[in-house]
Amino acid sequence: MTRNLATILITFIILLPLQILVFRNFVVFDMGFCFVYLLFLLMLPLELSVALGMVIALISGLVVDLFYQTIGIHAAAGILLMFVKPFWQRLNSPRSGYEVNDLMLVRTYGLGWYLGYSIPLILIYSFTVLFVEAGSSGLFGITLLKATITAFITLIFILIIQYLFYSK
């Protein structure tokens, strides 16, 4: 558990400033954004209580909101993500079940499981951020496209980071 806690803290300390300083300006054709700090929220272990996960999402989301000037949108999306995450983990459990205190990473359960685990959660986050930011359903199609592209870009960067820094 100590090693996992250190991994989680180091990930938080590195990814949050990286999100604020680098990925804030990373926009693909004004359609897709990258929320690489979601790796931190997605990797939290199953044993973490829902309330604590939501508080962690609130704090990290407020920090991102502070620099993105989005007034709580990322905090709300992060809280929703952490609320849905335990239910999705139960529905998407691997054949052998979850190990105690394992981090939710590709190296732990494999790429196939991780894609099934992370894609819906990243989509929920992206849809929440972009639809709340849009403020109306007038641009529904464009917002849907932006959220899908954003989720895809975020997933690609999360996978790249995991293969580079979280290998076995």
N, C-alpha and C positions, 0 to 999 in steps of 0.2 A: 504494500500500500504506500509506503514511503517513496518508493521509486515512481509510482504512478502520480502521487501528489506533486513531486518535483517536476515531472513531465508536464502536468497540467499547469502548474505555475509558470514554468519557463515558456510554455506555449502562449499563455495569456500575456506575459510580459513582452514577448516578441511580436505576436500577431496584432495586438491592439494598436501599438504605434505604427506598425507596418500598414495596417488598414488606414489609419489616419493620415500618415505622411506620404505613402506611395499609392495605394489603391484608391484613394479618394479621387485622384486625378486620372485613374485608368478607366476610360470610357471607350467602348467600341462603337464607332459610327453613331454616337449619341443614342444608342439603343440598348447597350448592354453594360452592366456595371459588375464589379467583382467585390463580393463580401467575404473575403478570405478569413476573417475573424470567426466566421461560423464554425470553422474547424474546432475551435476551442469549445463551443457549446455542444457540438455533435459528439465530441470525444469523451464527454463526462460520463462516468460509470453509471450503470443501472441502479446501484445502491444509493445514489444521491437522492435525497428526498425531493419531491416535486416543488415544495415551497423554497428550499434552498436553491434549486436550479433556477427558479423564477427570479429570485433575488439576484443571483449571479448574472442572469440575462438582463435584468433591469439595470444593474450597475454598468455592465459592459455596453449596453445599448445607450444609456445616457451619456457615456463618454463619447461614443461615436456620434450621437446626436449633437453634442456640444460642438464638435468640430465640423459636422456636416450642416449645422444650423437647420435641423429638421424637427425640432420641438417634440421629441418623444416618439417619433415614428419608428425608429430602430429599436427603442426600448419596448414598445408595444409588440412589435413583430417578434422580438427575442422572447418575450414572456409567452406569447402564443406558441412559439416553437417549443419552448421548454414545457408548456402545459400538454401539448400533443405528444411529445417525445416518448414518455413512458407507455402510453397506450399503443403507439406504433411499435415500440420495442417488443411489447408482449405479442402483438400480431405477427411480427417479423422475426421471431426468434429462430436461431439456427437449429439444425437437427439435434445437435448434442446439448443444446441449451446454453445459457450464458454462464461464464465462470465468474466467481466472486471477484469484484474489484478490477475486472478487465476493462481496459479502455476500448471504446468503440472505434476501432481503426481497421484499415484494410489488412494490416499484418496479423490482427487477432482472429478475424473471422473470414477473410478472403474477399476478393474483389466483387464477386457476384452478390454476396450478402450485403456488402457495404453499399453497393449501388442501390439495391432494393431498400436499404435503410435510409440512405441520405437523400436520394432524389426527391421523395415526397416532402421531406422536412425542409429542404432548401427551396422547393417550389412554394411551400406555405409561407416561408419567410419572404421570398421575393414578391409573391402576389400581395402579401400584406403591405410591405413597404411601398410598392409602386401604386397599388390601388388607393391607399390612404393618401399618398402624395399627389395623385391625380385629382382627388377631391370630388370627382363625379364619374358617372358612367358614360359621359359624352365621348370619350376617347377609349372606349372599352377594347376595341381590337388592337390598337396600338399599345395600350398598356398591357394587354395579355401577351403580345409579342415581346415587349420589353422584359416582362417578368420571366418569360421562358428563356430568352437569350441570356438574361442575367443569371438565372439558375444554372444554365449550361456552363457559362464562363466560370462561375463560382465553383461548380463541381470539378471542372478541369483543373483549376488552380489548387483546390483542396487535394485532389489526387496527386498532382505533381509534388506538392509539399510533403505528402505522406510518403511517397516513394523515395524522395530525396533524403528526408530527415528521420523517418520513423520506420526504417527497414528493420528486419529481424536481427 
